[in-house]
Amino acid sequence: MQQAIIGFHLDDEQHWVADLACGHTQHVRHTPPWQNRPWVITEQGRKEKLGVMLECKKCEVPDTDH
């Protein structure tokens, strides 16, 4: 299910995590060549992604504790 990004925070390992409108979170790492997200490493880049829709895997799984 698509959910809007409403914010970002760093996890305990200093990896960027997107906060989604549904209340779930999703890592948005920049670890080339596997994940190419250079925008996540700058404040301006993250700001420009607010409102962008991400696929929330947790919303797709019915009846789970998440």
C-alpha positions in Angstrom: 0.0 0.0 0.0 1.3 3.4 -0.9 1.9 5.8 2.0 3.3 9.4 2.0 6.6 10.3 3.6 5.9 12.8 6.4 9.4 13.0 8.0 12.7 11.4 8.5 14.9 10.3 11.5 18.1 8.5 12.1 18.0 5.0 13.7 20.5 3.8 16.4 23.0 2.9 13.7 22.7 6.3 12.0 20.8 5.1 9.0 18.0 7.3 7.6 14.5 6.1 8.1 11.3 7.6 6.5 8.3 8.2 8.7 5.2 7.3 6.8 1.7 8.7 7.1 0.4 5.3 8.3 2.6 5.4 11.3 5.1 2.8 10.0 8.7 3.5 9.0 11.0 2.4 6.2 14.8 2.6 5.8 15.9 4.8 2.9 19.6 4.1 2.8 22.1 5.3 0.3 24.4 2.3 -0.2 25.5 2.1 -3.8 25.3 0.1 -5.9 22.5 -1.7 -4.1 20.4 1.3 -3.0 21.1 4.5 -4.9 19.5 7.4 -2.9 22.0 10.2 -2.8 19.1 12.6 -1.9 18.8 11.1 1.6 22.2 12.4 2.7 21.3 16.1 2.5 18.6 18.0 4.4 17.4 19.6 1.2 17.1 16.2 -0.5 15.1 14.8 2.3 12.9 17.9 2.4 12.1 17.5 -1.3 10.9 13.9 -0.7 8.3 14.9 1.9 4.9 13.8 0.5 6.4 11.3 -1.9 4.6 7.9 -1.8 6.5 4.8 -0.7 5.3 1.2 -0.7 4.6 0.2 2.9 5.0 -3.5 3.2 3.7 -3.5 6.8 0.3 -2.1 5.7 0.0 -4.9 3.2 0.3 -7.7 5.8 -3.1 -8.2 7.5 -3.5 -8.9 11.2 0.2 -8.5 12.3 1.6 -6.8 15.3 3.4 -3.8 13.8 
